[in-house]
Amino acid sequence: MSGQGTNGESTGGLRVVIGSDEAGVDYKDAVLADLERDGRIAEVIDIGVARDGEDFTRPYPYVGIAAGQMISEGRADRAILFCGTGLGVAIAANKIPGIRAATAHDSFSVERSVLSNNCQVLTMGQRVIGLELARRLAKEWLGYTFDPGSASASKVKVLSDFEGC
Ligand SMILES: O=C(CO)[C@H](O)COP(=O)(O)O
């Protein structure tokens, strides 16, 4: 069984949620395939929507909330979510106490979302960036680990203290 690392992550390898609404399903499926080939990932959890599924028209807030809850409850370490812009799923995930979700479409922001902000959730927009960039950014993002001894830690703690978790 996996233990907990200093970042709250599973020490047995990352457990990663992937999800989208219908506007992000093409990118979700492409990144899902990448994650399944990625040796760093212990478990990939696809929360939909499924292209041919009954949940295909599930609105983005349900996707963001479900992903945030999985992390909050310790059932996953990270989530990568897509919608048209990436904004809606981030707003939804951020409604869950303790969740830090960010929309990032460039390499520097992707890096800082972990190293500065200790984000557990990355969101991107299928209507905003190209597929190959989204795939690359997802891979990069999973390679970063927050350093609890860094100068950024006390800033993130302000958020945790405010939320009480
Ligand atoms: O991008 C979205 C939400 O941020 C979603 O994929 C589309 O939402 P809509 O513009 O309200 O249809």
The ligand as an ORCA input file, in Angstrom:
! r2SCAN-3c Opt
* xyz 0 1
  O     -14.946     26.045    -20.778
  C     -15.908     25.717    -20.151
  C     -16.185     26.283    -18.804
  O     -15.148     27.130    -18.358
  C     -16.882     24.732    -20.668
  O     -16.232     23.725    -21.403
  C     -17.868     25.393    -21.590
  O     -18.758     26.151    -20.851
  P     -19.901     27.025    -21.571
  O     -19.213     28.120    -22.325
  O     -20.730     27.542    -20.434
  O     -20.653     26.089    -22.476
*
